[in-house]
Amino acid sequence: MTVKEKRSRMTLACESTDNTIQFIDEMVSQNQA
């Protein structure tokens, strides 16, 4: 695996984690409302 491939995979993993956290935050705030 090249360095470029590793970097793009790390970026994808970080982005998907951010999306998951945002989704969970929205669910929690909806439940509290």
PDB file of N, CA, C and O in Angstrom:
ATOM      1  N   MET A   1       0.852  -1.195   0.000  1.00  0.00           N
ATOM      2  CA  MET A   1       0.000   0.000   0.000  1.00  0.00           C
ATOM      3  C   MET A   1       0.888   1.246   0.000  1.00  0.00           C
ATOM      4  O   MET A   1       1.856   1.324   0.756  1.00  0.00           O
ATOM      5  N   THR A   2       0.561   2.197  -0.833  1.00  0.00           N
ATOM      6  CA  THR A   2       1.366   3.415  -0.894  1.00  0.00           C
ATOM      7  C   THR A   2       0.945   4.387   0.201  1.00  0.00           C
ATOM      8  O   THR A   2      -0.098   4.230   0.836  1.00  0.00           O
ATOM      9  N   VAL A   3       1.782   5.386   0.400  1.00  0.00           N
ATOM     10  CA  VAL A   3       1.481   6.390   1.429  1.00  0.00           C
ATOM     11  C   VAL A   3       0.198   7.131   1.066  1.00  0.00           C
ATOM     12  O   VAL A   3      -0.614   7.439   1.938  1.00  0.00           O
ATOM     13  N   LYS A   4       0.017   7.414  -0.223  1.00  0.00           N
ATOM     14  CA  LYS A   4      -1.185   8.133  -0.654  1.00  0.00           C
ATOM     15  C   LYS A   4      -2.430   7.338  -0.295  1.00  0.00           C
ATOM     16  O   LYS A   4      -3.401   7.894   0.217  1.00  0.00           O
ATOM     17  N   GLU A   5      -2.401   6.043  -0.564  1.00  0.00           N
ATOM     18  CA  GLU A   5      -3.560   5.202  -0.255  1.00  0.00           C
ATOM     19  C   GLU A   5      -3.831   5.200   1.242  1.00  0.00           C
ATOM     20  O   GLU A   5      -4.982   5.285   1.671  1.00  0.00           O
ATOM     21  N   LYS A   6      -2.780   5.105   2.028  1.00  0.00           N
ATOM     22  CA  LYS A   6      -2.954   5.117   3.489  1.00  0.00           C
ATOM     23  C   LYS A   6      -3.601   6.417   3.936  1.00  0.00           C
ATOM     24  O   LYS A   6      -4.517   6.413   4.758  1.00  0.00           O
ATOM     25  N   ARG A   7      -3.122   7.534   3.390  1.00  0.00           N
ATOM     26  CA  ARG A   7      -3.657   8.841   3.801  1.00  0.00           C
ATOM     27  C   ARG A   7      -5.123   8.954   3.428  1.00  0.00           C
ATOM     28  O   ARG A   7      -5.932   9.408   4.237  1.00  0.00           O
ATOM     29  N   SER A   8      -5.477   8.550   2.222  1.00  0.00           N
ATOM     30  CA  SER A   8      -6.874   8.686   1.803  1.00  0.00           C
ATOM     31  C   SER A   8      -7.767   7.784   2.643  1.00  0.00           C
ATOM     32  O   SER A   8      -8.904   8.148   2.941  1.00  0.00           O
ATOM     33  N   ARG A   9      -7.272   6.618   3.028  1.00  0.00           N
ATOM     34  CA  ARG A   9      -8.078   5.725   3.877  1.00  0.00           C
ATOM     35  C   ARG A   9      -8.262   6.329   5.259  1.00  0.00           C
ATOM     36  O   ARG A   9      -9.347   6.240   5.834  1.00  0.00           O
ATOM     37  N   MET A  10      -7.219   6.939   5.798  1.00  0.00           N
ATOM     38  CA  MET A  10      -7.332   7.578   7.109  1.00  0.00           C
ATOM     39  C   MET A  10      -8.344   8.719   7.039  1.00  0.00           C
ATOM     40  O   MET A  10      -9.151   8.900   7.951  1.00  0.00           O
ATOM     41  N   THR A  11      -8.295   9.487   5.951  1.00  0.00           N
ATOM     42  CA  THR A  11      -9.228  10.607   5.800  1.00  0.00           C
ATOM     43  C   THR A  11     -10.653  10.081   5.742  1.00  0.00           C
ATOM     44  O   THR A  11     -11.544  10.631   6.389  1.00  0.00           O
ATOM     45  N   LEU A  12     -10.874   9.024   4.974  1.00  0.00           N
ATOM     46  CA  LEU A  12     -12.217   8.450   4.881  1.00  0.00           C
ATOM     47  C   LEU A  12     -12.682   7.978   6.245  1.00  0.00           C
ATOM     48  O   LEU A  12     -13.834   8.207   6.614  1.00  0.00           O
ATOM     49  N   ALA A  13     -11.821   7.332   6.992  1.00  0.00           N
ATOM     50  CA  ALA A  13     -12.193   6.834   8.316  1.00  0.00           C
ATOM     51  C   ALA A  13     -12.550   7.994   9.231  1.00  0.00           C
ATOM     52  O   ALA A  13     -13.526   7.916   9.977  1.00  0.00           O
ATOM     53  N   CYS A  14     -11.774   9.064   9.182  1.00  0.00           N
ATOM     54  CA  CYS A  14     -12.052  10.220  10.039  1.00  0.00           C
ATOM     55  C   CYS A  14     -13.378  10.851   9.662  1.00  0.00           C
ATOM     56  O   CYS A  14     -14.160  11.221  10.537  1.00  0.00           O
ATOM     57  N   GLU A  15     -13.641  10.980   8.366  1.00  0.00           N
ATOM     58  CA  GLU A  15     -14.885  11.610   7.931  1.00  0.00           C
ATOM     59  C   GLU A  15     -16.080  10.782   8.360  1.00  0.00           C
ATOM     60  O   GLU A  15     -17.074  11.329   8.839  1.00  0.00           O
ATOM     61  N   SER A  16     -15.997   9.474   8.195  1.00  0.00           N
ATOM     62  CA  SER A  16     -17.141   8.644   8.574  1.00  0.00           C
ATOM     63  C   SER A  16     -17.355   8.683  10.080  1.00  0.00           C
ATOM     64  O   SER A  16     -18.494   8.625  10.543  1.00  0.00           O
ATOM     65  N   THR A  17     -16.275   8.782  10.851  1.00  0.00           N
ATOM     66  CA  THR A  17     -16.418   8.880  12.307  1.00  0.00           C
ATOM     67  C   THR A  17     -17.110  10.184  12.676  1.00  0.00           C
ATOM     68  O   THR A  17     -17.989  10.200  13.537  1.00  0.00           O
ATOM     69  N   ASP A  18     -16.717  11.281  12.029  1.00  0.00           N
ATOM     70  CA  ASP A  18     -17.355  12.573  12.295  1.00  0.00           C
ATOM     71  C   ASP A  18     -18.838  12.505  11.974  1.00  0.00           C
ATOM     72  O   ASP A  18     -19.662  13.006  12.739  1.00  0.00           O
ATOM     73  N   ASN A  19     -19.187  11.890  10.848  1.00  0.00           N
ATOM     74  CA  ASN A  19     -20.595  11.782  10.475  1.00  0.00           C
ATOM     75  C   ASN A  19     -21.358  10.977  11.505  1.00  0.00           C
ATOM     76  O   ASN A  19     -22.483  11.333  11.855  1.00  0.00           O
ATOM     77  N   THR A  20     -20.769   9.899  11.999  1.00  0.00           N
ATOM     78  CA  THR A  20     -21.437   9.070  13.000  1.00  0.00           C
ATOM     79  C   THR A  20     -21.657   9.854  14.281  1.00  0.00           C
ATOM     80  O   THR A  20     -22.725   9.766  14.888  1.00  0.00           O
ATOM     81  N   ILE A  21     -20.660  10.617  14.697  1.00  0.00           N
ATOM     82  CA  ILE A  21     -20.786  11.406  15.931  1.00  0.00           C
ATOM     83  C   ILE A  21     -21.884  12.451  15.764  1.00  0.00           C
ATOM     84  O   ILE A  21     -22.689  12.643  16.675  1.00  0.00           O
ATOM     85  N   GLN A  22     -21.932  13.128  14.620  1.00  0.00           N
ATOM     86  CA  GLN A  22     -22.974  14.126  14.379  1.00  0.00           C
ATOM     87  C   GLN A  22     -24.338  13.465  14.417  1.00  0.00           C
ATOM     88  O   GLN A  22     -25.276  14.015  14.994  1.00  0.00           O
ATOM     89  N   PHE A  23     -24.461  12.293  13.812  1.00  0.00           N
ATOM     90  CA  PHE A  23     -25.734  11.579  13.779  1.00  0.00           C
ATOM     91  C   PHE A  23     -26.180  11.232  15.190  1.00  0.00           C
ATOM     92  O   PHE A  23     -27.347  11.420  15.536  1.00  0.00           O
ATOM     93  N   ILE A  24     -25.267  10.730  16.005  1.00  0.00           N
ATOM     94  CA  ILE A  24     -25.610  10.362  17.388  1.00  0.00           C
ATOM     95  C   ILE A  24     -26.001  11.615  18.169  1.00  0.00           C
ATOM     96  O   ILE A  24     -26.960  11.586  18.940  1.00  0.00           O
ATOM     97  N   ASP A  25     -25.273  12.707  17.978  1.00  0.00           N
ATOM     98  CA  ASP A  25     -25.611  13.961  18.665  1.00  0.00           C
ATOM     99  C   ASP A  25     -27.027  14.392  18.320  1.00  0.00           C
ATOM    100  O   ASP A  25     -27.775  14.817  19.201  1.00  0.00           O
ATOM    101  N   GLU A  26     -27.406  14.289  17.045  1.00  0.00           N
ATOM    102  CA  GLU A  26     -28.751  14.686  16.639  1.00  0.00           C
ATOM    103  C   GLU A  26     -29.792  13.789  17.287  1.00  0.00           C
ATOM    104  O   GLU A  26     -30.822  14.273  17.756  1.00  0.00           O
ATOM    105  N   MET A  27     -29.534  12.488  17.317  1.00  0.00           N
ATOM    106  CA  MET A  27     -30.486  11.562  17.925  1.00  0.00           C
ATOM    107  C   MET A  27     -30.660  11.897  19.402  1.00  0.00           C
ATOM    108  O   MET A  27     -31.783  11.902  19.905  1.00  0.00           O
ATOM    109  N   VAL A  28     -29.572  12.175  20.097  1.00  0.00           N
ATOM    110  CA  VAL A  28     -29.639  12.469  21.532  1.00  0.00           C
ATOM    111  C   VAL A  28     -30.430  13.753  21.770  1.00  0.00           C
ATOM    112  O   VAL A  28     -31.283  13.801  22.657  1.00  0.00           O
ATOM    113  N   SER A  29     -30.154  14.784  20.988  1.00  0.00           N
ATOM    114  CA  SER A  29     -30.849  16.058  21.200  1.00  0.00           C
ATOM    115  C   SER A  29     -32.333  15.914  20.875  1.00  0.00           C
ATOM    116  O   SER A  29     -33.162  16.571  21.504  1.00  0.00           O
ATOM    117  N   GLN A  30     -32.684  15.073  19.911  1.00  0.00           N
ATOM    118  CA  GLN A  30     -34.098  14.844  19.600  1.00  0.00           C
ATOM    119  C   GLN A  30     -34.773  14.122  20.757  1.00  0.00           C
ATOM    120  O   GLN A  30     -35.918  14.424  21.093  1.00  0.00           O
ATOM    121  N   ASN A  31     -34.079  13.178  21.363  1.00  0.00           N
ATOM    122  CA  ASN A  31     -34.663  12.437  22.481  1.00  0.00           C
ATOM    123  C   ASN A  31     -34.867  13.340  23.686  1.00  0.00           C
ATOM    124  O   ASN A  31     -35.824  13.156  24.438  1.00  0.00           O
ATOM    125  N   GLN A  32     -33.990  14.304  23.882  1.00  0.00           N
ATOM    126  CA  GLN A  32     -34.093  15.198  25.033  1.00  0.00           C
ATOM    127  C   GLN A  32     -35.181  16.242  24.822  1.00  0.00           C
ATOM    128  O   GLN A  32     -35.738  16.748  25.796  1.00  0.00           O
ATOM    129  N   ALA A  33     -35.498  16.577  23.574  1.00  0.00           N
ATOM    130  CA  ALA A  33     -36.470  17.633  23.283  1.00  0.00           C
ATOM    131  C   ALA A  33     -37.856  17.241  23.787  1.00  0.00           C
ATOM    132  O   ALA A  33     -38.808  18.006  23.633  1.00  0.00           O
TER     133      ALA A  33
END
